[in-house]
Amino acid sequence: MNGPWEEIGTPLVVDTPHARVWVERIPAGATRPLHTHRVPWLTVVVNGGQADILGPDGHRTGTVELASGQVKLNPLPDGPVRHAMHNTGDGELVLVAIQLPDATGELVEEQKMIS
């Protein structure tokens, strides 16, 4: 099973038992590939802007304004999320994603989250 970083085609910059971190760069007008988050993660906005969130069918499910310096927790209370992001702003969006460990401090494996 692929992690979201593999589905969007970006390497991990940190891969330890306690964290997995990748950087997403989305040029103005570009769309990141559809990918699935199966475990909670943090998003740190390095370079902000506006984006449309697209569902698995390609239709817009929401719009977000991402401010540079913003930190967002994505807890996944309803289970895995499959989405894509389309940069509707004038500049490049740069996001750092950090996959979180579970309550025991161990990195949650993708397989554990699927029933």
Biopython code that builds the backbone (N, CA, C, O; Angstrom):
import numpy as np
from Bio.PDB.StructureBuilder import StructureBuilder

atoms = [
    (1, "MET", "N", (0.838, -1.167, 0.000)),
    (1, "MET", "CA", (0.000, 0.000, 0.000)),
    (1, "MET", "C", (0.893, 1.245, 0.000)),
    (1, "MET", "O", (1.824, 1.345, 0.799)),
    (2, "ASN", "N", (0.610, 2.174, -0.884)),
    (2, "ASN", "CA", (1.417, 3.377, -1.005)),
    (2, "ASN", "C", (0.977, 4.447, -0.021)),
    (2, "ASN", "O", (-0.209, 4.585, 0.280)),
    (3, "GLY", "N", (1.948, 5.201, 0.475)),
    (3, "GLY", "CA", (1.651, 6.366, 1.291)),
    (3, "GLY", "C", (1.311, 7.534, 0.393)),
    (3, "GLY", "O", (1.574, 7.478, -0.808)),
    (4, "PRO", "N", (0.728, 8.604, 0.945)),
    (4, "PRO", "CA", (0.348, 9.754, 0.129)),
    (4, "PRO", "C", (1.524, 10.375, -0.617)),
    (4, "PRO", "O", (1.355, 10.854, -1.738)),
    (5, "TRP", "N", (2.720, 10.375, -0.009)),
    (5, "TRP", "CA", (3.900, 10.941, -0.651)),
    (5, "TRP", "C", (4.242, 10.181, -1.925)),
    (5, "TRP", "O", (4.712, 10.780, -2.892)),
    (6, "GLU", "N", (4.013, 8.873, -1.940)),
    (6, "GLU", "CA", (4.278, 8.082, -3.141)),
    (6, "GLU", "C", (3.239, 8.361, -4.218)),
    (6, "GLU", "O", (3.570, 8.436, -5.401)),
    (7, "GLU", "N", (1.983, 8.515, -3.809)),
    (7, "GLU", "CA", (0.909, 8.781, -4.772)),
    (7, "GLU", "C", (1.059, 10.145, -5.446)),
    (7, "GLU", "O", (0.670, 10.306, -6.603)),
    (8, "ILE", "N", (1.621, 11.131, -4.733)),
    (8, "ILE", "CA", (1.808, 12.436, -5.352)),
    (8, "ILE", "C", (3.190, 12.574, -5.991)),
    (8, "ILE", "O", (3.467, 13.561, -6.672)),
    (9, "GLY", "N", (4.043, 11.594, -5.773)),
    (9, "GLY", "CA", (5.335, 11.569, -6.444)),
    (9, "GLY", "C", (6.407, 12.438, -5.820)),
    (9, "GLY", "O", (7.216, 13.042, -6.525)),
    (10, "THR", "N", (6.413, 12.501, -4.499)),
    (10, "THR", "CA", (7.448, 13.272, -3.808)),
    (10, "THR", "C", (8.132, 12.378, -2.776)),
    (10, "THR", "O", (7.474, 11.546, -2.151)),
    (11, "PRO", "N", (9.419, 12.535, -2.593)),
    (11, "PRO", "CA", (10.125, 11.668, -1.637)),
    (11, "PRO", "C", (9.893, 12.099, -0.194)),
    (11, "PRO", "O", (9.540, 13.247, 0.078)),
    (12, "LEU", "N", (10.097, 11.170, 0.715)),
    (12, "LEU", "CA", (10.115, 11.506, 2.135)),
    (12, "LEU", "C", (11.411, 12.253, 2.423)),
    (12, "LEU", "O", (12.471, 11.891, 1.912)),
    (13, "VAL", "N", (11.321, 13.304, 3.250)),
    (13, "VAL", "CA", (12.533, 14.000, 3.688)),
    (13, "VAL", "C", (12.934, 13.544, 5.080)),
    (13, "VAL", "O", (14.076, 13.738, 5.498)),
    (14, "VAL", "N", (11.980, 12.929, 5.809)),
    (14, "VAL", "CA", (12.243, 12.279, 7.093)),
    (14, "VAL", "C", (11.465, 10.970, 7.078)),
    (14, "VAL", "O", (10.273, 10.953, 6.771)),
    (15, "ASP", "N", (12.137, 9.883, 7.408)),
    (15, "ASP", "CA", (11.478, 8.574, 7.475)),
    (15, "ASP", "C", (12.084, 7.823, 8.661)),
    (15, "ASP", "O", (13.092, 7.131, 8.525)),
    (16, "THR", "N", (11.449, 7.973, 9.826)),
    (16, "THR", "CA", (11.920, 7.328, 11.046)),
    (16, "THR", "C", (10.741, 6.603, 11.687)),
    (16, "THR", "O", (9.603, 6.774, 11.248)),
    (17, "PRO", "N", (10.992, 5.799, 12.714)),
    (17, "PRO", "CA", (9.884, 5.153, 13.412)),
    (17, "PRO", "C", (8.942, 6.158, 14.089)),
    (17, "PRO", "O", (7.848, 5.784, 14.513)),
    (18, "HIS", "N", (9.354, 7.433, 14.194)),
    (18, "HIS", "CA", (8.548, 8.422, 14.911)),
    (18, "HIS", "C", (7.918, 9.481, 14.027)),
    (18, "HIS", "O", (7.063, 10.232, 14.496)),
    (19, "ALA", "N", (8.309, 9.567, 12.767)),
    (19, "ALA", "CA", (7.729, 10.572, 11.874)),
    (19, "ALA", "C", (8.045, 10.257, 10.426)),
    (19, "ALA", "O", (9.095, 9.703, 10.100)),
    (20, "ARG", "N", (7.112, 10.622, 9.574)),
    (20, "ARG", "CA", (7.321, 10.626, 8.128)),
    (20, "ARG", "C", (6.949, 12.013, 7.651)),
    (20, "ARG", "O", (5.865, 12.514, 7.949)),
    (21, "VAL", "N", (7.855, 12.631, 6.909)),
    (21, "VAL", "CA", (7.664, 14.017, 6.489)),
    (21, "VAL", "C", (7.963, 14.130, 5.002)),
    (21, "VAL", "O", (8.938, 13.568, 4.504)),
    (22, "TRP", "N", (7.096, 14.877, 4.293)),
    (22, "TRP", "CA", (7.329, 15.155, 2.883)),
    (22, "TRP", "C", (6.929, 16.594, 2.588)),
    (22, "TRP", "O", (6.156, 17.205, 3.326)),
    (23, "VAL", "N", (7.473, 17.121, 1.493)),
    (23, "VAL", "CA", (7.190, 18.493, 1.073)),
    (23, "VAL", "C", (6.388, 18.432, -0.223)),
    (23, "VAL", "O", (6.757, 17.737, -1.169)),
    (24, "GLU", "N", (5.285, 19.175, -0.245)),
    (24, "GLU", "CA", (4.469, 19.279, -1.455)),
    (24, "GLU", "C", (4.659, 20.660, -2.047)),
    (24, "GLU", "O", (4.501, 21.670, -1.361)),
    (25, "ARG", "N", (4.998, 20.698, -3.318)),
    (25, "ARG", "CA", (5.120, 21.954, -4.067)),
    (25, "ARG", "C", (4.093, 21.898, -5.190)),
    (25, "ARG", "O", (4.120, 21.001, -6.033)),
    (26, "ILE", "N", (3.183, 22.877, -5.184)),
    (26, "ILE", "CA", (2.114, 22.888, -6.180)),
    (26, "ILE", "C", (2.172, 24.229, -6.917)),
    (26, "ILE", "O", (1.754, 25.249, -6.368)),
    (27, "PRO", "N", (2.685, 24.240, -8.153)),
    (27, "PRO", "CA", (2.761, 25.493, -8.903)),
    (27, "PRO", "C", (1.370, 26.100, -9.142)),
    (27, "PRO", "O", (0.361, 25.395, -9.130)),
    (28, "ALA", "N", (1.341, 27.409, -9.358)),
    (28, "ALA", "CA", (0.078, 28.090, -9.672)),
    (28, "ALA", "C", (-0.595, 27.396, -10.852)),
    (28, "ALA", "O", (0.040, 27.140, -11.876)),
    (29, "GLY", "N", (-1.888, 27.093, -10.702)),
    (29, "GLY", "CA", (-2.661, 26.461, -11.767)),
    (29, "GLY", "C", (-2.522, 24.950, -11.851)),
    (29, "GLY", "O", (-3.224, 24.313, -12.637)),
    (30, "ALA", "N", (-1.637, 24.367, -11.062)),
    (30, "ALA", "CA", (-1.395, 22.915, -11.117)),
    (30, "ALA", "C", (-2.291, 22.176, -10.120)),
    (30, "ALA", "O", (-2.792, 22.752, -9.154)),
    (31, "THR", "N", (-2.472, 20.887, -10.387)),
    (31, "THR", "CA", (-3.256, 20.019, -9.514)),
    (31, "THR", "C", (-2.371, 18.869, -9.061)),
    (31, "THR", "O", (-1.727, 18.209, -9.877)),
    (32, "ARG", "N", (-2.344, 18.631, -7.744)),
    (32, "ARG", "CA", (-1.639, 17.472, -7.197)),
    (32, "ARG", "C", (-2.451, 16.235, -7.494)),
    (32, "ARG", "O", (-3.681, 16.302, -7.499)),
    (33, "PRO", "N", (-1.803, 15.095, -7.744)),
    (33, "PRO", "CA", (-2.551, 13.866, -8.010)),
    (33, "PRO", "C", (-3.433, 13.455, -6.830)),
    (33, "PRO", "O", (-3.179, 13.816, -5.681)),
    (34, "LEU", "N", (-4.452, 12.706, -7.148)),
    (34, "LEU", "CA", (-5.323, 12.117, -6.135)),
    (34, "LEU", "C", (-4.474, 11.226, -5.227)),
    (34, "LEU", "O", (-3.648, 10.448, -5.703)),
    (35, "HIS", "N", (-4.686, 11.349, -3.919)),
    (35, "HIS", "CA", (-3.921, 10.550, -2.957)),
    (35, "HIS", "C", (-4.772, 10.316, -1.712)),
    (35, "HIS", "O", (-5.764, 11.010, -1.492)),
    (36, "THR", "N", (-4.380, 9.337, -0.901)),
    (36, "THR", "CA", (-5.161, 8.941, 0.268)),
    (36, "THR", "C", (-4.343, 9.101, 1.540)),
    (36, "THR", "O", (-3.213, 8.624, 1.645)),
    (37, "HIS", "N", (-4.953, 9.791, 2.509)),
    (37, "HIS", "CA", (-4.384, 9.879, 3.862)),
    (37, "HIS", "C", (-5.132, 8.862, 4.718)),
    (37, "HIS", "O", (-6.349, 8.949, 4.877)),
    (38, "ARG", "N", (-4.400, 7.903, 5.263)),
    (38, "ARG", "CA", (-5.007, 6.850, 6.083)),
    (38, "ARG", "C", (-4.770, 7.046, 7.574)),
    (38, "ARG", "O", (-5.415, 6.407, 8.406)),
    (39, "VAL", "N", (-3.847, 7.929, 7.898)),
    (39, "VAL", "CA", (-3.530, 8.225, 9.291)),
    (39, "VAL", "C", (-3.450, 9.747, 9.453)),
    (39, "VAL", "O", (-3.231, 10.460, 8.474)),
    (40, "PRO", "N", (-3.627, 10.250, 10.683)),
    (40, "PRO", "CA", (-3.578, 11.696, 10.913)),
    (40, "PRO", "C", (-2.243, 12.306, 10.482)),
    (40, "PRO", "O", (-1.203, 11.647, 10.487)),
    (41, "TRP", "N", (-2.309, 13.601, 10.106)),
    (41, "TRP", "CA", (-1.098, 14.311, 9.727)),
    (41, "TRP", "C", (-1.249, 15.794, 10.021)),
    (41, "TRP", "O", (-2.357, 16.315, 10.156)),
    (42, "LEU", "N", (-0.111, 16.454, 10.116)),
    (42, "LEU", "CA", (-0.056, 17.903, 10.247)),
    (42, "LEU", "C", (0.349, 18.494, 8.909)),
    (42, "LEU", "O", (1.131, 17.898, 8.169)),
    (43, "THR", "N", (-0.186, 19.668, 8.602)),
    (43, "THR", "CA", (0.254, 20.425, 7.441)),
    (43, "THR", "C", (0.848, 21.735, 7.938)),
    (43, "THR", "O", (0.204, 22.469, 8.688)),
    (44, "VAL", "N", (2.066, 22.025, 7.523)),
    (44, "VAL", "CA", (2.708, 23.304, 7.809)),
    (44, "VAL", "C", (2.790, 24.049, 6.478)),
    (44, "VAL", "O", (3.397, 23.566, 5.522)),
    (45, "VAL", "N", (2.175, 25.225, 6.427)),
    (45, "VAL", "CA", (2.138, 26.006, 5.191)),
    (45, "VAL", "C", (3.373, 26.899, 5.146)),
    (45, "VAL", "O", (3.503, 27.835, 5.935)),
    (46, "VAL", "N", (4.274, 26.601, 4.219)),
    (46, "VAL", "CA", (5.496, 27.379, 4.053)),
    (46, "VAL", "C", (5.223, 28.581, 3.152)),
    (46, "VAL", "O", (5.634, 29.700, 3.461)),
    (47, "ASN", "N", (4.534, 28.351, 2.046)),
    (47, "ASN", "CA", (4.147, 29.430, 1.131)),
    (47, "ASN", "C", (2.668, 29.239, 0.810)),
    (47, "ASN", "O", (2.288, 28.281, 0.137)),
    (48, "GLY", "N", (1.847, 30.148, 1.292)),
    (48, "GLY", "CA", (0.402, 29.983, 1.212)),
    (48, "GLY", "C", (-0.223, 30.475, -0.081)),
    (48, "GLY", "O", (0.453, 30.939, -0.999)),
    (49, "GLY", "N", (-1.556, 30.352, -0.113)),
    (49, "GLY", "CA", (-2.350, 30.757, -1.260)),
    (49, "GLY", "C", (-3.733, 30.159, -1.162)),
    (49, "GLY", "O", (-4.185, 29.797, -0.075)),
    (50, "GLN", "N", (-4.407, 30.054, -2.293)),
    (50, "GLN", "CA", (-5.749, 29.485, -2.345)),
    (50, "GLN", "C", (-5.716, 28.175, -3.135)),
    (50, "GLN", "O", (-4.905, 27.992, -4.043)),
    (51, "ALA", "N", (-6.630, 27.267, -2.757)),
    (51, "ALA", "CA", (-6.702, 25.987, -3.461)),
    (51, "ALA", "C", (-8.110, 25.424, -3.396)),
    (51, "ALA", "O", (-8.858, 25.671, -2.450)),
    (52, "ASP", "N", (-8.448, 24.672, -4.415)),
    (52, "ASP", "CA", (-9.675, 23.872, -4.407)),
    (52, "ASP", "C", (-9.303, 22.462, -3.983)),
    (52, "ASP", "O", (-8.284, 21.919, -4.409)),
    (53, "ILE", "N", (-10.142, 21.876, -3.140)),
    (53, "ILE", "CA", (-9.990, 20.477, -2.753)),
    (53, "ILE", "C", (-10.905, 19.677, -3.669)),
    (53, "ILE", "O", (-12.086, 19.995, -3.813)),
    (54, "LEU", "N", (-10.359, 18.645, -4.282)),
    (54, "LEU", "CA", (-11.110, 17.817, -5.224)),
    (54, "LEU", "C", (-11.304, 16.428, -4.648)),
    (54, "LEU", "O", (-10.374, 15.838, -4.098)),
    (55, "GLY", "N", (-12.525, 15.904, -4.776)),
    (55, "GLY", "CA", (-12.824, 14.553, -4.318)),
    (55, "GLY", "C", (-12.372, 13.515, -5.325)),
    (55, "GLY", "O", (-11.846, 13.864, -6.381)),
    (56, "PRO", "N", (-12.571, 12.238, -5.011)),
    (56, "PRO", "CA", (-12.146, 11.150, -5.899)),
    (56, "PRO", "C", (-12.741, 11.226, -7.304)),
    (56, "PRO", "O", (-12.155, 10.718, -8.260)),
    (57, "ASP", "N", (-13.923, 11.869, -7.426)),
    (57, "ASP", "CA", (-14.556, 11.989, -8.739)),
    (57, "ASP", "C", (-14.072, 13.206, -9.518)),
    (57, "ASP", "O", (-14.525, 13.446, -10.637)),
    (58, "GLY", "N", (-13.151, 13.981, -8.929)),
    (58, "GLY", "CA", (-12.604, 15.152, -9.594)),
    (58, "GLY", "C", (-13.390, 16.431, -9.365)),
    (58, "GLY", "O", (-12.963, 17.499, -9.804)),
    (59, "HIS", "N", (-14.520, 16.348, -8.694)),
    (59, "HIS", "CA", (-15.332, 17.532, -8.429)),
    (59, "HIS", "C", (-14.849, 18.254, -7.174)),
    (59, "HIS", "O", (-14.357, 17.631, -6.233)),
    (60, "ARG", "N", (-14.995, 19.563, -7.178)),
    (60, "ARG", "CA", (-14.580, 20.371, -6.032)),
    (60, "ARG", "C", (-15.461, 20.076, -4.824)),
    (60, "ARG", "O", (-16.688, 20.118, -4.908)),
    (61, "THR", "N", (-14.818, 19.778, -3.707)),
    (61, "THR", "CA", (-15.540, 19.530, -2.450)),
    (61, "THR", "C", (-15.352, 20.677, -1.467)),
    (61, "THR", "O", (-16.026, 20.735, -0.439)),
    (62, "GLY", "N", (-14.444, 21.582, -1.779)),
    (62, "GLY", "CA", (-14.213, 22.723, -0.904)),
    (62, "GLY", "C", (-13.123, 23.613, -1.447)),
    (62, "GLY", "O", (-12.415, 23.266, -2.393)),
    (63, "THR", "N", (-13.006, 24.770, -0.822)),
    (63, "THR", "CA", (-11.971, 25.743, -1.159)),
    (63, "THR", "C", (-11.265, 26.119, 0.132)),
    (63, "THR", "O", (-11.911, 26.289, 1.166)),
    (64, "VAL", "N", (-9.945, 26.251, 0.080)),
    (64, "VAL", "CA", (-9.194, 26.619, 1.270)),
    (64, "VAL", "C", (-8.308, 27.820, 0.994)),
    (64, "VAL", "O", (-7.788, 27.995, -0.108)),
    (65, "GLU", "N", (-8.149, 28.635, 2.011)),
    (65, "GLU", "CA", (-7.193, 29.735, 2.019)),
    (65, "GLU", "C", (-6.096, 29.301, 2.980)),
    (65, "GLU", "O", (-6.351, 29.105, 4.168)),
    (66, "LEU", "N", (-4.901, 29.153, 2.483)),
    (66, "LEU", "CA", (-3.780, 28.682, 3.292)),
    (66, "LEU", "C", (-2.814, 29.838, 3.519)),
    (66, "LEU", "O", (-2.226, 30.352, 2.567)),
    (67, "ALA", "N", (-2.649, 30.247, 4.769)),
    (67, "ALA", "CA", (-1.772, 31.360, 5.110)),
    (67, "ALA", "C", (-0.366, 30.855, 5.405)),
    (67, "ALA", "O", (-0.195, 29.857, 6.106)),
    (68, "SER", "N", (0.622, 31.531, 4.883)),
    (68, "SER", "CA", (2.012, 31.178, 5.186)),
    (68, "SER", "C", (2.204, 31.173, 6.697)),
    (68, "SER", "O", (1.801, 32.110, 7.386)),
    (69, "GLY", "N", (2.827, 30.106, 7.209)),
    (69, "GLY", "CA", (3.052, 29.960, 8.639)),
    (69, "GLY", "C", (1.954, 29.203, 9.367)),
    (69, "GLY", "O", (2.123, 28.837, 10.530)),
    (70, "GLN", "N", (0.838, 28.965, 8.703)),
    (70, "GLN", "CA", (-0.275, 28.233, 9.309)),
    (70, "GLN", "C", (0.114, 26.781, 9.555)),
    (70, "GLN", "O", (0.816, 26.172, 8.747)),
    (71, "VAL", "N", (-0.347, 26.229, 10.679)),
    (71, "VAL", "CA", (-0.168, 24.815, 10.992)),
    (71, "VAL", "C", (-1.556, 24.229, 11.180)),
    (71, "VAL", "O", (-2.347, 24.741, 11.972)),
    (72, "LYS", "N", (-1.857, 23.155, 10.453)),
    (72, "LYS", "CA", (-3.195, 22.572, 10.486)),
    (72, "LYS", "C", (-3.129, 21.095, 10.868)),
    (72, "LYS", "O", (-2.381, 20.324, 10.267)),
    (73, "LEU", "N", (-3.911, 20.709, 11.862)),
    (73, "LEU", "CA", (-4.040, 19.306, 12.252)),
    (73, "LEU", "C", (-5.141, 18.666, 11.415)),
    (73, "LEU", "O", (-6.233, 19.222, 11.294)),
    (74, "ASN", "N", (-4.863, 17.516, 10.844)),
    (74, "ASN", "CA", (-5.816, 16.757, 10.037)),
    (74, "ASN", "C", (-6.042, 15.415, 10.738)),
    (74, "ASN", "O", (-5.349, 14.445, 10.432)),
    (75, "PRO", "N", (-7.009, 15.338, 11.685)),
    (75, "PRO", "CA", (-7.127, 14.175, 12.572)),
    (75, "PRO", "C", (-7.820, 12.945, 11.979)),
    (75, "PRO", "O", (-7.690, 11.856, 12.539)),
    (76, "LEU", "N", (-8.538, 13.074, 10.888)),
    (76, "LEU", "CA", (-9.252, 11.957, 10.241)),
    (76, "LEU", "C", (-10.254, 11.259, 11.164)),
    (76, "LEU", "O", (-10.181, 10.039, 11.304)),
    (77, "PRO", "N", (-11.180, 11.973, 11.797)),
    (77, "PRO", "CA", (-12.137, 11.326, 12.700)),
    (77, "PRO", "C", (-13.091, 10.360, 12.000)),
    (77, "PRO", "O", (-13.649, 9.468, 12.639)),
    (78, "ASP", "N", (-13.279, 10.534, 10.689)),
    (78, "ASP", "CA", (-14.192, 9.668, 9.932)),
    (78, "ASP", "C", (-13.462, 8.655, 9.065)),
    (78, "ASP", "O", (-14.060, 8.057, 8.171)),
    (79, "GLY", "N", (-12.185, 8.461, 9.322)),
    (79, "GLY", "CA", (-11.425, 7.482, 8.554)),
    (79, "GLY", "C", (-10.645, 8.115, 7.413)),
    (79, "GLY", "O", (-10.540, 9.339, 7.338)),
    (80, "PRO", "N", (-10.097, 7.294, 6.523)),
    (80, "PRO", "CA", (-9.233, 7.779, 5.447)),
    (80, "PRO", "C", (-9.905, 8.836, 4.571)),
    (80, "PRO", "O", (-11.123, 8.849, 4.396)),
    (81, "VAL", "N", (-9.068, 9.718, 4.028)),
    (81, "VAL", "CA", (-9.519, 10.778, 3.129)),
    (81, "VAL", "C", (-8.761, 10.646, 1.817)),
    (81, "VAL", "O", (-7.532, 10.577, 1.808)),
    (82, "ARG", "N", (-9.497, 10.610, 0.707)),
    (82, "ARG", "CA", (-8.892, 10.577, -0.627)),
    (82, "ARG", "C", (-9.244, 11.890, -1.309)),
    (82, "ARG", "O", (-10.418, 12.233, -1.452)),
    (83, "HIS", "N", (-8.217, 12.617, -1.728)),
    (83, "HIS", "CA", (-8.455, 13.927, -2.329)),
    (83, "HIS", "C", (-7.284, 14.351, -3.212)),
    (83, "HIS", "O", (-6.235, 13.709, -3.249)),
    (84, "ALA", "N", (-7.505, 15.443, -3.913)),
    (84, "ALA", "CA", (-6.459, 16.122, -4.674)),
    (84, "ALA", "C", (-6.571, 17.601, -4.345)),
    (84, "ALA", "O", (-7.579, 18.042, -3.794)),
    (85, "MET", "N", (-5.546, 18.363, -4.678)),
    (85, "MET", "CA", (-5.565, 19.799, -4.422)),
    (85, "MET", "C", (-5.154, 20.526, -5.696)),
    (85, "MET", "O", (-4.150, 20.192, -6.326)),
    (86, "HIS", "N", (-5.965, 21.542, -6.066)),
    (86, "HIS", "CA", (-5.691, 22.373, -7.244)),
    (86, "HIS", "C", (-5.357, 23.783, -6.772)),
    (86, "HIS", "O", (-6.171, 24.425, -6.108)),
    (87, "ASN", "N", (-4.184, 24.261, -7.105)),
    (87, "ASN", "CA", (-3.730, 25.592, -6.717)),
    (87, "ASN", "C", (-4.425, 26.632, -7.593)),
    (87, "ASN", "O", (-4.155, 26.723, -8.791)),
    (88, "THR", "N", (-5.317, 27.411, -6.992)),
    (88, "THR", "CA", (-6.045, 28.453, -7.721)),
    (88, "THR", "C", (-5.412, 29.829, -7.538)),
    (88, "THR", "O", (-5.911, 30.816, -8.078)),
    (89, "GLY", "N", (-4.317, 29.901, -6.779)),
    (89, "GLY", "CA", (-3.648, 31.176, -6.525)),
    (89, "GLY", "C", (-2.645, 31.531, -7.608)),
    (89, "GLY", "O", (-2.503, 30.830, -8.609)),
    (90, "ASP", "N", (-1.949, 32.649, -7.376)),
    (90, "ASP", "CA", (-0.970, 33.157, -8.338)),
    (90, "ASP", "C", (0.444, 32.644, -8.098)),
    (90, "ASP", "O", (1.296, 32.736, -8.982)),
    (91, "GLY", "N", (0.700, 32.106, -6.913)),
    (91, "GLY", "CA", (2.050, 31.647, -6.585)),
    (91, "GLY", "C", (2.079, 30.163, -6.261)),
    (91, "GLY", "O", (1.037, 29.513, -6.168)),
    (92, "GLU", "N", (3.275, 29.639, -6.094)),
    (92, "GLU", "CA", (3.462, 28.238, -5.739)),
    (92, "GLU", "C", (3.032, 28.006, -4.293)),
    (92, "GLU", "O", (3.413, 28.762, -3.400)),
    (93, "LEU", "N", (2.240, 26.960, -4.065)),
    (93, "LEU", "CA", (1.935, 26.504, -2.711)),
    (93, "LEU", "C", (3.061, 25.571, -2.279)),
    (93, "LEU", "O", (3.468, 24.688, -3.034)),
    (94, "VAL", "N", (3.561, 25.770, -1.066)),
    (94, "VAL", "CA", (4.583, 24.880, -0.512)),
    (94, "VAL", "C", (4.081, 24.442, 0.859)),
    (94, "VAL", "O", (3.899, 25.261, 1.760)),
    (95, "LEU", "N", (3.861, 23.141, 0.999)),
    (95, "LEU", "CA", (3.313, 22.559, 2.225)),
    (95, "LEU", "C", (4.249, 21.474, 2.723)),
    (95, "LEU", "O", (4.779, 20.693, 1.933)),
    (96, "VAL", "N", (4.455, 21.422, 4.039)),
    (96, "VAL", "CA", (5.189, 20.321, 4.653)),
    (96, "VAL", "C", (4.157, 19.460, 5.369)),
    (96, "VAL", "O", (3.413, 19.951, 6.218)),
    (97, "ALA", "N", (4.114, 18.181, 5.027)),
    (97, "ALA", "CA", (3.175, 17.234, 5.647)),
    (97, "ALA", "C", (3.949, 16.334, 6.597)),
    (97, "ALA", "O", (5.021, 15.827, 6.266)),
    (98, "ILE", "N", (3.378, 16.146, 7.794)),
    (98, "ILE", "CA", (4.021, 15.337, 8.827)),
    (98, "ILE", "C", (3.038, 14.278, 9.286)),
    (98, "ILE", "O", (2.031, 14.592, 9.921)),
    (99, "GLN", "N", (3.328, 13.019, 8.965)),
    (99, "GLN", "CA", (2.478, 11.908, 9.414)),
    (99, "GLN", "C", (2.743, 11.667, 10.885)),
    (99, "GLN", "O", (3.891, 11.542, 11.310)),
    (100, "LEU", "N", (1.670, 11.601, 11.660)),
    (100, "LEU", "CA", (1.778, 11.566, 13.120)),
    (100, "LEU", "C", (1.871, 10.153, 13.689)),
    (100, "LEU", "O", (1.342, 9.206, 13.108)),
    (101, "PRO", "N", (2.558, 10.017, 14.848)),
    (101, "PRO", "CA", (2.543, 8.737, 15.555)),
    (101, "PRO", "C", (1.211, 8.553, 16.274)),
    (101, "PRO", "O", (0.478, 9.521, 16.474)),
    (102, "ASP", "N", (0.892, 7.326, 16.664)),
    (102, "ASP", "CA", (-0.338, 7.072, 17.421)),
    (102, "ASP", "C", (-0.118, 7.422, 18.892)),
    (102, "ASP", "O", (0.943, 7.929, 19.257)),
    (103, "ALA", "N", (-1.110, 7.155, 19.734)),
    (103, "ALA", "CA", (-1.068, 7.537, 21.147)),
    (103, "ALA", "C", (0.071, 6.870, 21.915)),
    (103, "ALA", "O", (0.498, 7.385, 22.948)),
    (104, "THR", "N", (0.567, 5.737, 21.428)),
    (104, "THR", "CA", (1.664, 5.054, 22.115)),
    (104, "THR", "C", (3.016, 5.653, 21.753)),
    (104, "THR", "O", (4.040, 5.293, 22.334)),
    (105, "GLY", "N", (3.012, 6.579, 20.780)),
    (105, "GLY", "CA", (4.265, 7.168, 20.338)),
    (105, "GLY", "C", (4.874, 6.435, 19.159)),
    (105, "GLY", "O", (5.909, 6.849, 18.636)),
    (106, "GLU", "N", (4.241, 5.349, 18.737)),
    (106, "GLU", "CA", (4.735, 4.594, 17.587)),
    (106, "GLU", "C", (4.095, 5.134, 16.317)),
    (106, "GLU", "O", (2.932, 5.536, 16.320)),
    (107, "LEU", "N", (4.854, 5.139, 15.240)),
    (107, "LEU", "CA", (4.317, 5.580, 13.969)),
    (107, "LEU", "C", (3.241, 4.598, 13.530)),
    (107, "LEU", "O", (3.469, 3.389, 13.493)),
    (108, "VAL", "N", (2.079, 5.122, 13.202)),
    (108, "VAL", "CA", (0.961, 4.276, 12.785)),
    (108, "VAL", "C", (1.256, 3.748, 11.387)),
    (108, "VAL", "O", (1.534, 4.524, 10.472)),
    (109, "GLU", "N", (1.196, 2.454, 11.224)),
    (109, "GLU", "CA", (1.390, 1.859, 9.913)),
    (109, "GLU", "C", (0.095, 1.943, 9.135)),
    (109, "GLU", "O", (-0.993, 1.842, 9.702)),
    (110, "GLU", "N", (0.219, 2.130, 7.837)),
    (110, "GLU", "CA", (-0.954, 2.258, 6.967)),
    (110, "GLU", "C", (-1.911, 1.067, 7.119)),
    (110, "GLU", "O", (-3.128, 1.252, 7.111)),
    (111, "GLN", "N", (-1.377, -0.139, 7.256)),
    (111, "GLN", "CA", (-2.202, -1.335, 7.313)),
    (111, "GLN", "C", (-3.118, -1.354, 8.556)),
    (111, "GLN", "O", (-4.219, -1.901, 8.490)),
    (112, "LYS", "N", (-2.685, -0.769, 9.677)),
    (112, "LYS", "CA", (-3.462, -0.789, 10.900)),
    (112, "LYS", "C", (-4.786, -0.044, 10.764)),
    (112, "LYS", "O", (-5.750, -0.355, 11.464)),
    (113, "MET", "N", (-4.834, 0.940, 9.865)),
    (113, "MET", "CA", (-5.997, 1.813, 9.770)),
    (113, "MET", "C", (-7.106, 1.219, 8.911)),
    (113, "MET", "O", (-8.197, 1.785, 8.846)),
    (114, "ILE", "N", (-6.856, 0.110, 8.263)),
    (114, "ILE", "CA", (-7.869, -0.496, 7.395)),
    (114, "ILE", "C", (-8.514, -1.660, 8.106)),
    (114, "ILE", "O", (-7.833, -2.570, 8.579)),
    (115, "SER", "N", (-9.828, -1.627, 8.178)),
    (115, "SER", "CA", (-10.558, -2.682, 8.874)),
    (115, "SER", "C", (-10.804, -3.862, 7.956)),
    (115, "SER", "O", (-11.408, -4.851, 8.371)),
]
sb = StructureBuilder()
sb.init_structure("model")
sb.init_model(0)
sb.init_chain("A")
sb.init_seg("    ")
for serial, (resi, resn, name, xyz) in enumerate(atoms, 1):
    if name == "N":
        sb.init_residue(resn, " ", resi, " ")
    sb.init_atom(name, np.array(xyz, "f"), 0.0, 1.0, " ", f" {name:<3s}", serial, name[0])
structure = sb.get_structure()
